[in-house]
Amino acid sequence: MVYKLQLNNNFRLFLTMEMNPKVPSTLIRSSRVLMFEPPQGIKAAMLRSYAHVTSKEKSDARPVQRAKLHFIASWFNAVVQERLRYTPIGWSKVYEFNQSDQKCLINMIDEWIDSMGQGREAIDPDKIPWDALRTLSHQSIFGGKIDNDFDLKILQSLVDYFFTKETFDLNYPLYQSIEVGEGE
């Protein structure tokens, strides 16, 4: 359509978009393309992920366990997103994980915490429905996009590691460090 029009020399069209195979290649070739990629690394991924969660009215709301669960959900989302950079090692292929997956997870957490907390200052982490949280995260929210059995096992191990009552322990590591011995 645009190619058939008689355009004014001062005409400019500015597009902001994500790369998509449906965008005509002729349009891309005739354009000036500026591509901005987010910084790499788990810290940058966590900052992007957590920025979508932190709002005074939600994360600071009672019970206090909500803030910890929001942080865990953000950390989990950052790990899942960062693994996409290392395809085919992180995941066997690129999956369409996005911020709406994290938002759905946060909304699910909020629903449970609101129904359990009922205005209380704190709730017992043992009372959080961890099995339901893990199952919905693994099978529906994130796992619904995965079609590879090995990737599903990776996702299951991540979900099992992050969504457990032990994450409320002060010394629970959110990552496993690799110590290199002498001579290696």
CORJO-V988014 format. One record per residue. N is the residue number from 0. SS is DSSP state (@ for helix, = for strand, . for the rest). OMEGA is omega in radians with two decimals (none if undefined). BURIAL is # if it has 16 or more other ideal C-beta (glycine too) atoms within 10 Angstrom, else .. Layout:
[[N:SS:OMEGA:BURIAL] [N:SS:OMEGA:BURIAL]]
This chain:
[[0:.:-3.09:.] [1:@:-3.06:.] [2:@:-3.11:.] [3:@:-3.11:.] [4:.:2.99:.] [5:.:-3.03:.] [6:.:3.03:.] [7:.:-3.13:.] [8:.:3.13:.] [9:.:-3.11:.] [10:.:3.07:.] [11:.:3.08:.] [12:.:3.13:.] [13:.:3.11:.] [14:.:3.01:.] [15:.:-3.07:.] [16:.:2.95:.] [17:.:3.12:.] [18:.:-3.11:.] [19:.:-3.13:.] [20:.:3.13:.] [21:.:3.11:.] [22:.:-3.11:.] [23:.:-3.13:.] [24:@:3.10:.] [25:@:3.09:.] [26:@:-3.14:.] [27:@:-3.13:.] [28:@:-3.12:.] [29:.:-3.08:.] [30:.:2.94:.] [31:.:-3.04:.] [32:.:3.01:.] [33:.:-3.09:.] [34:.:3.10:.] [35:.:3.09:.] [36:.:3.12:.] [37:.:3.13:.] [38:.:-3.11:.] [39:.:3.05:.] [40:.:-3.09:.] [41:@:3.12:#] [42:@:3.12:.] [43:@:3.11:.] [44:@:3.13:#] [45:@:3.12:#] [46:@:3.09:.] [47:@:-3.09:#] [48:@:-3.08:#] [49:@:3.12:#] [50:@:3.13:.] [51:.:-3.07:.] [52:.:-2.95:#] [53:.:2.96:.] [54:.:-3.04:.] [55:@:-3.07:.] [56:@:-3.11:.] [57:@:-3.03:.] [58:@:-3.13:#] [59:.:-3.13:.] [60:.:3.11:#] [61:.:-0.12:#] [62:.:-3.03:#] [63:.:3.14:.] [64:@:3.13:#] [65:@:-3.11:#] [66:@:3.12:#] [67:@:3.13:.] [68:@:3.06:#] [69:@:3.11:#] [70:@:-3.14:#] [71:@:3.12:#] [72:@:3.11:#] [73:@:3.11:#] [74:@:3.11:#] [75:@:3.13:#] [76:@:3.12:#] [77:@:3.12:#] [78:@:3.13:#] [79:@:3.14:#] [80:@:-3.10:#] [81:@:3.10:#] [82:@:3.11:#] [83:@:3.13:.] [84:.:-3.04:.] [85:.:3.07:.] [86:.:0.20:.] [87:.:3.12:.] [88:.:-3.13:.] [89:.:3.00:#] [90:.:-3.11:#] [91:.:3.08:.] [92:.:-3.13:.] [93:.:3.07:.] [94:.:-3.09:#] [95:.:3.03:.] [96:.:3.14:#] [97:.:-3.07:.] [98:@:3.11:.] [99:@:3.04:.] [100:@:3.11:#] [101:@:-3.14:#] [102:@:3.10:.] [103:@:3.10:#] [104:@:3.12:#] [105:@:3.12:#] [106:@:3.11:.] [107:@:3.11:#] [108:@:-3.12:#] [109:@:3.13:#] [110:@:-3.13:.] [111:@:-3.12:#] [112:@:3.12:#] [113:@:-3.12:.] [114:@:-3.14:.] [115:@:-3.02:.] [116:@:3.13:#] [117:.:3.07:.] [118:.:3.13:.] [119:.:3.13:.] [120:.:-3.09:.] [121:.:3.05:.] [122:.:3.13:#] [123:.:3.11:.] [124:@:3.08:#] [125:@:-3.09:.] [126:@:3.12:.] [127:.:-3.11:#] [128:.:-3.05:.] [129:@:-3.13:#] [130:@:3.13:.] [131:@:3.11:.] [132:@:3.13:#] [133:@:-3.09:#] [134:@:-3.13:.] [135:@:3.11:#] [136:@:-3.07:#] [137:@:-3.01:#] [138:@:-3.04:.] [139:@:-2.96:.] [140:@:3.14:#] [141:.:-3.07:#] [142:@:3.12:#] [143:@:-3.14:.] [144:@:-3.04:.] [145:.:-3.14:#] [146:.:-3.13:.] [147:.:-3.09:.] [148:@:-3.14:.] [149:@:3.10:.] [150:@:3.08:#] [151:@:3.09:.] [152:@:3.08:.] [153:@:3.12:#] [154:@:3.13:#] [155:@:3.14:#] [156:@:3.09:.] [157:@:3.13:#] [158:@:3.14:#] [159:@:-3.11:.] [160:@:-3.04:#] [161:@:-3.05:#] [162:.:3.12:#] [163:.:-3.11:#] [164:@:3.14:.] [165:@:3.12:.] [166:@:3.09:#] [167:@:3.05:.] [168:.:-3.10:.] [169:.:-3.06:.] [170:.:3.13:.] [171:.:-3.11:.] [172:.:3.08:.] [173:.:3.04:.] [174:.:3.10:.] [175:.:3.12:.] [176:.:3.11:.] [177:.:3.13:.] [178:.:3.14:.] [179:.:3.14:.] [180:.:-3.14:.] [181:.:3.07:.] [182:.:3.12:.] [183:.:none:.]]
